Amino acid sequence: MFENEMKLEFISKAKNEAFARITVAAFASQLDPSLEELADIKTAVSEAVTNCIIHGYENKQGIVKIVGHLKENEIILEISDQGKGIENIAMAKEPLYTTKPNLERSGMGFTIMESFMDTMEIESIVGLGTKVTMTKMIKPKEENEEEDFQMITKD
């Protein structure tokens, strides 16, 4: 059972990527994450939303959906589009692979999402769209404070 849930829909415009990051960060803040955990979540959301806009819809306008769930000390995020879908997910997940080299895309979006979140799953159907589901466990505050203290004392 989820403790809380949010749903967000917005037009696939690049300027809405920052709106998505901030909204998800505000939602995630209920779990009292560290600044690093919050930055990780925001970065992963930014990558997923950018993929929807750049790759899912290409030059068309569509809707990007974000569904967020809070469960104990975990955030679960589903970011989806109803765009063109991904033909080969395994290839798309390869670091440096990009279908938009002319836009100077790094091809690291999925790699970044995987490294900043605890889990990441991709579901995609060509012609119907893509959904990325990511989770992140938020450490209890005591553990974060201990790590911060250890970092300070090491310097």
C-alpha positions as CSV (number, residue, x, y, z in Angstrom):
1,M,0.0,0.0,0.0
2,F,1.3,3.5,-0.8
3,E,1.5,6.2,1.7
4,N,1.0,9.0,-0.9
5,E,0.6,9.4,-4.6
6,M,0.9,12.2,-7.2
7,K,0.0,12.5,-10.8
8,L,1.4,15.1,-13.1
9,E,0.7,15.7,-16.8
10,F,2.3,18.4,-19.0
11,I,2.9,19.3,-22.6
12,S,6.2,18.0,-24.1
13,K,8.0,21.3,-24.2
14,A,11.6,21.6,-23.1
15,K,10.8,24.4,-20.6
16,N,8.5,22.0,-18.7
17,E,11.5,19.7,-17.8
18,A,12.5,22.1,-14.9
19,F,8.8,22.1,-13.7
20,A,8.9,18.3,-13.6
21,R,12.1,18.2,-11.6
22,I,10.9,20.7,-9.1
23,T,7.5,19.1,-8.7
24,V,9.0,15.6,-8.1
25,A,11.6,17.0,-5.7
26,A,8.8,18.7,-3.7
27,F,6.9,15.4,-3.6
28,A,10.0,13.4,-2.7
29,S,10.9,15.8,0.1
30,Q,8.1,14.2,2.2
31,L,10.6,11.3,2.8
32,D,13.2,13.8,4.1
33,P,16.0,12.8,1.7
34,S,19.5,14.1,1.9
35,L,20.5,16.8,-0.6
36,E,22.5,14.2,-2.6
37,E,19.5,11.9,-2.8
38,L,17.2,14.7,-3.9
39,A,19.8,15.7,-6.5
40,D,19.9,12.1,-7.8
41,I,16.1,12.0,-8.1
42,K,16.0,15.4,-9.9
43,T,18.7,14.3,-12.3
44,A,17.0,11.0,-13.2
45,V,13.7,12.8,-13.7
46,S,15.3,15.3,-15.9
47,E,16.8,12.6,-18.1
48,A,13.5,10.7,-18.4
49,V,11.5,13.7,-19.2
50,T,14.0,14.9,-21.8
51,N,13.9,11.5,-23.4
52,C,10.1,11.8,-23.7
53,I,10.3,15.2,-25.3
54,I,13.3,14.6,-27.6
55,H,12.9,11.0,-28.6
56,G,9.3,10.0,-27.8
57,Y,7.6,12.9,-29.5
58,E,10.5,14.2,-31.7
59,N,9.1,17.4,-33.3
60,K,5.5,16.7,-32.3
61,Q,3.7,17.9,-29.2
62,G,2.4,15.4,-26.8
63,I,1.7,14.7,-23.1
64,V,4.4,13.6,-20.6
65,K,3.0,11.8,-17.5
66,I,4.6,11.4,-14.2
67,V,3.1,9.2,-11.5
68,G,4.9,9.1,-8.2
69,H,4.3,6.9,-5.2
70,L,5.8,7.1,-1.7
71,K,6.0,3.8,0.2
72,E,7.8,3.8,3.6
73,N,11.2,5.1,2.7
74,E,11.0,4.6,-1.0
75,I,9.9,6.7,-4.0
76,I,8.6,5.0,-7.1
77,L,8.4,7.1,-10.3
78,E,6.7,6.3,-13.6
79,I,7.5,8.7,-16.4
80,S,5.7,8.0,-19.7
81,D,4.8,9.3,-23.1
82,Q,2.6,8.2,-25.9
83,G,5.2,8.8,-28.5
84,K,6.9,6.6,-31.1
85,G,8.3,4.0,-28.7
86,I,11.7,2.3,-28.7
87,E,12.5,-0.3,-31.3
88,N,15.4,-1.9,-29.4
89,I,15.6,-1.2,-25.7
90,A,18.8,-3.1,-25.1
91,M,20.5,-0.9,-27.8
92,A,19.0,2.3,-26.4
93,K,20.4,1.5,-23.0
94,E,23.9,1.2,-24.3
95,P,26.1,4.1,-23.1
96,L,26.8,6.7,-25.8
97,Y,24.1,5.3,-28.1
98,T,21.9,8.1,-29.5
99,T,19.4,8.4,-32.3
100,K,20.0,12.2,-32.4
101,P,23.7,12.8,-33.0
102,N,22.9,16.0,-34.8
103,L,21.5,17.4,-31.5
104,E,24.8,16.6,-29.8
105,R,22.9,14.3,-27.4
106,S,25.4,12.3,-25.3
107,G,23.5,9.0,-25.4
108,M,23.9,8.6,-21.6
109,G,20.2,9.2,-20.5
110,F,19.4,5.6,-19.5
111,T,22.9,5.1,-18.0
112,I,22.5,8.2,-15.8
113,M,19.0,7.1,-14.7
114,E,20.3,3.7,-13.8
115,S,23.3,5.1,-11.9
116,F,21.3,7.7,-9.9
117,M,18.4,5.5,-9.0
118,D,18.2,2.1,-7.3
119,T,16.2,0.4,-10.1
120,M,15.1,1.4,-13.6
121,E,12.8,-0.5,-15.9
122,I,11.8,0.4,-19.4
123,E,8.6,-0.7,-21.1
124,S,8.0,0.4,-24.7
125,I,5.7,-0.5,-27.6
126,V,6.6,1.0,-31.0
127,G,3.9,3.4,-32.0
128,L,2.3,3.5,-28.6
129,G,5.0,5.0,-26.3
130,T,7.4,4.3,-23.5
131,K,7.3,4.1,-19.7
132,V,10.3,4.3,-17.5
133,T,9.8,3.2,-13.9
134,M,12.5,4.1,-11.3
135,T,12.8,3.6,-7.6
136,K,15.0,5.1,-4.9
137,M,15.3,4.1,-1.3
138,I,15.8,7.1,1.0
139,K,18.1,6.4,3.9
140,P,16.7,7.2,7.4
141,K,17.9,10.6,8.6
142,E,20.2,9.1,11.2
143,E,22.2,7.3,8.5
144,N,22.5,10.5,6.4
145,E,23.6,12.5,9.3
146,E,26.2,9.9,10.2
147,E,27.6,9.9,6.7
148,D,27.7,13.7,6.7
149,F,29.6,13.7,10.0
150,Q,32.1,11.1,8.6
151,M,32.6,13.3,5.5
152,I,33.3,16.4,7.7
153,T,35.7,14.5,10.0
154,K,37.7,13.1,7.1
155,D,38.5,16.5,5.7
